[in-house]
Amino acid sequence: MAKTIVVHERFRTNELSLRPGGYTVTVIYSDGSQRIYNNVKNPKAYINSIAKDETIVKALVDSEVYWTR
């Protein structure tokens, strides 16, 4: 069964993500695992930065498909 992880604040690198508000981005990997990031202020920029990772196959913004490989 694939794992779903909600990424805790202490692992976030952008200090804006520590402020309430923004979007929820769900990143789906080729093995089916998911990581959920809350309080993303600029999902387009975030997804563009992670899209270089070949193991990422899909990204959702607020549960809507935003990007697929």
C-alpha positions as CSV (number, residue, x, y, z in Angstrom):
1,M,0.0,0.0,0.0
2,A,1.3,3.4,-1.0
3,K,2.2,5.9,1.8
4,T,0.7,9.3,2.3
5,I,2.8,11.8,4.3
6,V,1.6,15.3,5.4
7,V,4.9,17.3,5.5
8,H,5.3,18.9,8.9
9,E,6.2,22.6,9.2
10,R,9.7,21.9,10.5
11,F,10.6,20.3,7.2
12,R,9.5,23.2,5.1
13,T,12.2,25.5,3.6
14,N,10.1,28.5,2.6
15,E,9.2,30.6,5.7
16,L,6.0,31.7,3.9
17,S,4.6,28.2,4.4
18,L,4.6,28.8,8.1
19,R,2.0,31.5,7.7
20,P,-1.7,30.4,7.5
21,G,-3.4,30.5,4.1
22,G,-2.6,29.4,0.6
23,Y,-3.1,26.2,-1.2
24,T,-2.6,22.5,-0.5
25,V,-0.3,20.8,-3.0
26,T,-0.3,17.0,-3.2
27,V,2.7,15.5,-4.9
28,I,2.3,11.9,-6.3
29,Y,5.4,9.7,-7.0
30,S,5.8,6.9,-9.4
31,D,5.6,4.3,-6.6
32,G,2.1,5.7,-5.6
33,S,3.3,7.5,-2.5
34,Q,2.1,11.0,-1.8
35,R,3.3,14.0,0.1
36,I,0.9,16.8,1.1
37,Y,2.1,20.3,1.6
38,N,-0.2,22.9,3.2
39,N,0.0,26.7,3.1
40,V,1.7,26.9,-0.3
41,K,1.5,30.5,-1.4
42,N,2.7,30.1,-5.0
43,P,1.8,26.5,-6.2
44,K,3.0,27.2,-9.8
45,A,6.5,28.1,-8.7
46,Y,6.6,25.3,-6.2
47,I,5.5,22.7,-8.8
48,N,8.0,24.1,-11.4
49,S,10.8,23.7,-8.9
50,I,10.0,20.0,-8.0
51,A,9.1,18.9,-11.6
52,K,12.7,18.2,-12.3
53,D,12.4,15.1,-10.0
54,E,11.8,12.3,-12.5
55,T,10.0,10.2,-9.8
56,I,7.2,12.7,-9.5
57,V,4.3,11.9,-11.9
58,K,1.5,14.2,-10.8
59,A,0.8,17.3,-8.7
60,L,-2.6,18.4,-7.4
61,V,-3.6,21.8,-6.1
62,D,-6.5,21.8,-3.7
63,S,-7.3,18.2,-5.0
64,E,-7.5,19.3,-8.7
65,V,-4.9,17.9,-11.1
66,Y,-2.5,20.8,-11.9
67,W,0.4,19.0,-13.6
68,T,1.3,15.5,-14.9
69,R,4.4,14.1,-16.4
